[in-house]
Amino acid sequence: MTVLHGAVRVPGHDGTELVADAVLPSADGRHPVIVMRTPYGRTRHLAEAHGWARRGIAAVVQDVRGRYESGGRWEPYVHEREDGRELLRWVLGRPWCDGRVILYGSSYGAFCAVEAAAGEPEGVAGVISAVPALGAVAREPGGVPKLYSHAWWWTTYGDGRTERVGLLDTRIADDPDALRHLPVTDLPARLGVPLPGWERAWRDPAPPRADVRVPLLSVAGLHDPFLDDAVDLWRRARGPRTLVVGAWQHDLGLVNRERNGDRPIAPGHRVPAARLIMTWIDRLLAGDPPSTVLLAAEGDDRWLAGQGPGEPPWLRRIRATGGEGARTPVGQVRDHGDEWPGTRIAEMDLPGGGAFVADPGDPFPSRMGPVDVTSDAGRADVVVFRTDPFERAVTVAGRPAVTFAGIGEGHWAVRLAEEHPDGRAVQLGHAVADHEGGGLSSGDHEDGGLRPGDHDAVGPRPGRTAAGRDRAGLQRLSLPTIVHRFPEGARLRVEVAGHHFPLHVRHPHTAEDPLTARTLLPSARSVTGARLLLPVVPDPAWTADPVKELQEAP
């Protein structure tokens, strides 16, 4: 029988007592240890901890500072590196630890694990980061403030020792216009809950991202908002690294569901994340951590598979196939440094254009996940573009981008959807950027400019007047990573709008800060010269058994 040491008090970096549970295998002796730190209540991990102990791995789960039984003040993203290091030192000093510690966490807990591993501290055998919320949770990387997700997280977890489950949805049910409240910074008063850190979370800079220098397993879901955090963490890792992206949401499939939104889950994608995690741990503890990539491909029953470190064979083959200007079933391709190493980008012209008024009184609606967005195309405040049908099946892996010439101040929102023969259009992803910020979203060039050739989408880049309203500027928005196999004849739809509400704050279309503005005005917009950039895999390597692939990967 496993052994529980409950409510163990471990000093944090400043002596504050933080509370943990330790669950040990029944056998005496020294064991590898999994360490988890969480703001969501350590007791919800108790069954999991006993499961690890039954497999011969000790488990320690700690409430982070200021949450549940741990002392101190809860300040998200502030103390986790120092407090995590103190817990690591404490674990390594226990007589039941064999000197091998695996730092493991999901969501905010993944941030805790990555932070404690920063700088390759002694005793860390590896890191498991699942659906990682690595810090940029209140704004898009390009700076646009998030609204619904920020309100949900902060009303549920922020400025409190325990959870307020369901609070936001309850308030919205009673007050459907609550998220329209102005100024946005005063929303907590309307919701009837004091949240001193609500505005500060938008204002404070995101914490610098740590690089993992020990073996890493980065786990993500295709339908999780933190997918690109997981991909970015894998990219920056400096040791053996494995990336696993399943057809999961933020719960990694723990909720048994038949569909993600309006998209059925393929039988081949019904692989429990826990099986893949345990397989990786077995390899790690055997002294043979793999470097590979496994990506569940929507529209197919299989997984894209590769080996590393960090560069699968199908990525290498892309480098070797087709020179500049080579053709794919969707058009011309060229090298593009923003995507997977060596990925070929198919450039697809999107004929047409149009003008509309972005009215904050009736903002273009946001949708969450792979849901049918057909009805939104009939709105007057959006320009819709469609690709030609694909000449044959196409596999896409990476971050699509959309460029266009746009006139108008404020936010630009882009949505990508797959049009089905039955008339449905299922969302693939969306992106939001601020015209004031140059129109560049996350994933764009680090120098803030465009690469040679990017201007070809709309001709040479036009200038802007001081007011920014008289001449078009080239907008470029990078969408989240998608992994998808589109059948022959498939068409994609690109929608360009001026709002994305309630997922994002409405822009006032004035010089005021969107967070403190009390007056919102309509904004006249026009969009022309659009182009879709798709990261195409011309020669994919497939597996139907991701667990076996992970067992056998170098």
N, C-alpha and C positions, 0 to 999 in steps of 0.2 A: 504494500500500500504506500502511495506517495505521502510525503511529509510536508505539512504546511507550517511555516513560521509566519504568523499573521501580524500585521500592524507593526512591522519593524521600523524603528526611527533611525534615519540616516541623515547626518548633517549635510546641508547644502553648502555652497561655496562660501557663504557668510555665517555659517553656523545655524541657520534656520533649520528646524527639524522637518524633514520630508518623510512621508510614510510610505512604506512598501510592503508587499507580501512576497515571500520566497517559498517556492514549492520545489521540493527535492525528490529525486528518484528514491525508491524504497531501498535500493542497494547502498550499502555504505561505500565510502571512497570519494574520489574526486571526479567531477563531471564537467563537461562543457556547459556553459550557461547562456541562455537567451535573456536579454535585458530589454524591457519595454517601459517607456515612460509616457504617460498619457494625461490629458486634461479631462478625459471623458469618464473617469471613474475606474480605478484599478480592479474593482470587484467584477466588472463585466468581462474581464480577461481571466477570471479564476478557473473556469472550466478549461480554457485553452492552456493555461499554465499546467494544470494537472495532466493534460494530454501530452505536453512536451515531457513532463517528468516520467510518464509511463514509457516513453521512448528512450529514457536514459539521459535526458537533457534537463538540467535544472532551469527554472524560470524565475525571474525577479520582475515584478511589475510595481511601478511607483507612480503615485499621484504627483503631478508637477506642482511647483510652488503655487500656493494660493488656491488650490483646488481640492475639494473634498477634505480629507483629514490632514493634508500637508499644510504646514504653517506658511506665513508670509503673504505677500500680495500677488495676485494673479495679474501678470503683465505679459500678454502673448508675445512670443518671439524675442524675449529679452534675456532670460536667465538660462536658457536650455543648454548652452555649451558648457558653462561652468558647473551647473548643477548635475548635468549628465556625467561630466568627468569625475565629480565627487562620488557618484554612485558607482561608476566603473572602478574607481580605486577601492571602494568598500567591497565590491564583489570579488575582485582579485585577491583581497586579503582574507576571504573566507576559506576555511579548511576544506570545504566541499567543492571549490572551484579548481579545475585542472589548468587554469591559465588561458583558456580559450573562451572568449566572450563574443557572442553574436549580438549586435545592436539591431533591434527589430522594431519597426513601427509603421502604422498606417495613418494617412491624413496628417494631422498635426503631429502625431507620434512619429511619423517618418522624419519630420523636421528635427525632432528631438534626437533621433538616432543619427542622422547625418551630422548634426552639430557636435555631438559627443565624439564622433569619429574624426572630426577635422584635425588635420595635422598628424594623422597616423599614430595615435597614442598607443602605448604598450598594452598588449593583451587583447586588442580588438582583432578577432579572427576574420570577421566579415560584417557586412551591413546589408540588411534587407529593408528596402524602402518601398512601401506599397502606397499607391495613389497619393503621392506626397504633396502636401500643402506647404510649399517651401518659403512662404513669406509674402508674396505679391498677391494677397487675397482681397484687398479692398479696391484695387485699380487694375485695369488692364496694363500690360507692360508698356504700352504707349501712353498711359496716363489717364485714360477715360475712367471716371469713377463707376464702380459697380454699385448697383442699388439693391436688387432683391436678395442676391446671395449674401451681401454684406449685412443687410438687415436681418436675414434669417440667422446667420452665424452669430451675430452680436447679440440678438435678443435671446438666442438659445444658450450661448456659452459665455459671452463677454460680461465683464464687470460683475461676476458672481462666483460663488464657491461651488454651486451645483447647477444642474441644467434647468432650463425653462422649456421643456419639450412642448412643441405645438403652439407657443405663445403667438408668434407672428401670424400664422394661419388663422388662429382664433380671432386676433384683432382685425385682420383683413375681412374675415367673414362678417364681423360686426360693423366694419367701416370700410367698404370696398374702395373708397378713394384715398385711403390712408397714404399709400405710396406716392400720391400726387402732392403731398403736403410741401409747402414752401415756407421758409427755406428748408432744404433737405436736412441741414444740420440740426433742425429742431424736431425731426421726426420722432425721436424717443418720447418727447412730451406728449405728442398725439397718441402714441401707442400706450402711454401710461406706465412706462418703465424707465427708471433712471439709468442712463448708460453714460457715465462720465468719459469713457474712452472711445465713444462712437465717432466723434469727429476726428480725434487724434489719430485713429487708425488710418484715416484717409491722408492725413497730413504727414505722418512720420514716414521717412524713407524705408523701403523694404530692406531687410537685413541682407548683408552681403552673402553671396552663395558660397558654401564650402565645397571643396573638391574632395571626393572620396579616394583615398590612396591604398585601400585594402580591397579584397574581393567584394564585389557589389552585385546584388540582385535588385534590379529596378523593375517593379511590377506596376502595370497601369491598365486602365480600362479604356476601350475605344470610346466609351460614352461617359467618361469621367472628366470633369472640368480641369483636372490637374494632369491630364495626359502629357502635355508638353513640358511640364515640370519634370516628370519622370524621364522623358526622352532627353531633356537637357542635362539632367543629373548623370544619366548613362554616358552621354557624349563627353562630359568633363571628367569622368572617372579615370584614374591613373593606374589602376591595377586590373586584374582579371574582372571582366564586367559582362553581365548578362542582362538583356532587356526582354521582358515578357509582356506583351500587350494582348489581352484577351477581349472577348466581346462582353465586357463587364461594365457595370456602372460603378459608382463610388464604393458600393458594398462588396465589390469583387465577387458577385454572384452568390453571396450568402443568402440573399432572398431568392428563393426558387421561382423563376419567372419564365414564361414561354417566349416573351418578346421584350425587346428594348424599344419602348415607344410603339411605333407602327411597323417596326422591322422584326420579323421572326428571328429567333436565335437558331442558327444552323446546328444540327446534331453534333457535328464535329467540333463545335465551339463550346459544347457543354462540358468543359473540363474544369473541375474545381481548382481554383487558384492554390488551395492548400496542397494539392498533390504536386504541383510544380515547385512550390516553395520547399516542401519536404525533400523532393528530389535534389534540389540545389543544396540544401543543408547537408544531405548525405554526401554529396560530392565534396563540399567544403571540408567537412570533418574527416574525410578520407585523405585530405591533403591535395585534392585535385579539383579546385574550383574551375568551372568552365567559363569560356568567353563565347557567347552566342547570342542570337537574336531570334525570337519567336513572335510572329505577328499574326493574329487571327484576321483573316481577310473577309470583310463583309461582302455579300454577294457570292460567296463560295463556301464550301464546307471544310476547307483546309487552312493551313497556316503557312505563311512565308517563313522559311527557315534558313539560317546561315550560321557561320562560325566566325571567329574573330582573330585577334581581339577587336571587336566592335565593327567589323566590316564583313558582312556575309558574302558568300560566293556570288549571289545574284547582284550585289553591288559592284563586285569586281568585274563581273561580266558586262555590266552597263558601261564601265569605263572602256571596255575593249570592243564594244559594238557601236558602230555608227559614229561618224565624225560630226563636226559642226554642220548643222543643217540637215542631218539625217531625218528621214520621215518615220513617223509612227502612225498607227491607225487614227490618231487625232490631230495630225499636222506636223509642223516643223519642230525639231528639238534642238536644244543647245545646252552647253554646260551651265551650271548654276551653283554657286558656292554655298547658298543658303540651305540646301536640302541635304539628304543623306549623301555620304561621300560618293561622288561620281554620278549621282542621279542625273538622268536626262530630263529636261523640262520641255514638255510639249506646249508650244505657244498657239493659242487658239483665239483668232479674231472673233469678236462678238459684234456683228453689225447692228446698227440702230443707235438709239439714244433717246433722250427726251428731257422734258422739264416738269417740275412739280413744285409744290410748296410743302415744306416740312413744318407742320403745325404742331407745336407742343401741346395744344389743347386736345388734339386727336393724334397722338404719336404713333408711328409705325410700330406694330407689336412685335415683341420678342417671343420666341418659342424655345422650349427646352428639349434637347435630345432629338432623336431621329423620328420626328412626327410629321404628319401630312400638313404642308403649308400651302396647299393649292389655293385656298380662298384669299390669301394675302396678295396674290398677284393681281387681283382685280381692284385693289385700292388705287386711289388717285395720287398717293404720295410715294410712289416707287417706280423705278425704271427697271424693266425686266428684259434680260437678254437670254438667248438660248443658243446652245451649240448645235452644230450639225450632228446628225446621228453618227455614232462611231462605226467605222468600217468593219471592225471585228472586235473581239473581246479585248479589254484594256485593263491592266492591273496598275493601280496607283498606290504609292506608299510615300508619305511625306506631307508637307504643308503646301497646299495650293495657294496661289496668290491671284489677286485681281488688280489690274491697273485700269485707270480711266482718267479722262480729263473732266474735272468737276468744278463748277462755279457755285459758290455759296459758302457762308461761314457756319461754323459749328461742327458737329459730329457727322461722320459718314459711317453708315452701316452697310455691310455686305453679307448676303446670305447665299450659300451654295446648296442646291438641292438636286436630287436625281429624279427626273421625270419618268414615270412608268407608263406602259402602254394603256393602262386603264384610266389614265388621266391624273393619278395621284402624283404629287411632288413631295418627296421625303427629304427633310433637311439633312444635310451632311455636315454643316458647320456654319459658323458666323464669325465675323470680326467687326470691331468698332475702332475708329481712330478719330483724332481731332484734327480738323483742318488747320487750326492754329499751330499744331505741332508738326506741320509739314506733310500730314497725311500718311506718315509711316507708322505701321503697327509693329508688334513684336515679331521677331524673326527677320527684320530687315537689316540692312547693312549697318555695321557698327559705327561707321563714320557718319551716319545720318543721311548720306546721299544715295544716289542710285548708281548701279554698276553700268559700265559702258554697254550700250545696247538696250537698256531698260526704256530709254526715251522713245525707242522705235514703236512702242505700243501706240503712241498718239502723236508722233512727230517730235521735234525738239521741244524740250520742256518750256512751257510758257512761263512768263513772269507773273508777278502779282503786284497789284497796286498796294499802297499803304493800307487801304481798307480791306483789301483782299477780295473784293466782290466783282471787279470789272473784268478780270482776265482769268482764264482757267489755269488751275494748277494740277499737275499730275499727282493723283492719289494712288498709293499702293498699299493694299491691305493683305496681310498674310493670315490665312485661316488656320485653324488648328489642324494637327496631323490627322489624316485619314488613311486607312488601309482598306482598299476596296477593289473588287474585281467587277468591272462593268461589262455587261454582255454586249454582243454585237447589236447595233441599232439603238443603244442607250443614248439619251440626251441629258445634258446637264443644264440647269437653269441658274442664272446669276441675277440676284435682285440687289439694287442699290437704293438706299433710302437715307433719310436724315435723322432718324431716331431708332432706338432699340430698347423700348420700354415695356416692362419694368425691370428688365435685367440690368439696364444702365440708366444713369441719371439723365434727365432731359437737359439739353443745352439751351441757355436763354437767348442765344443769338444776339447777345450784347457783349460788352466788355466785362460784365460781371462774372464772378466765379460761379460755375454751375451749382456748387454746394451751398452758396449763401444767397443766390439770386432770389428775388421775390417777384420779379416780372419776367415772363417768357413771351417772346415775340415770334411770329412766323418768319420763315426764311425761304426765299426763292432759290431754287437749285436747278442746275442743268447738268446732264451727264452725256458724254459722247466718247467715242474712241476706246471702248472697253476691250480688254484682253484678259483671258484666263490662262494662267500658267499652271500646268499640271505636272507633278513629279511622277513620271511613268517608269515602270519596271518592264522592259521589253522581253526579258527572258527569266521569269520568276522560277525559283526553286521551291517546291512545295513539300510539306509533310502532312500526313493525316494523323500522326501520333506525336504530339509535342512533348509528352512525358518521355518517350523513348528517345526522341531527338535530344532532349536535355541530358538524359543519362549517358548518351554516347558522344556528345559534343566535345571537341578538344578543350 
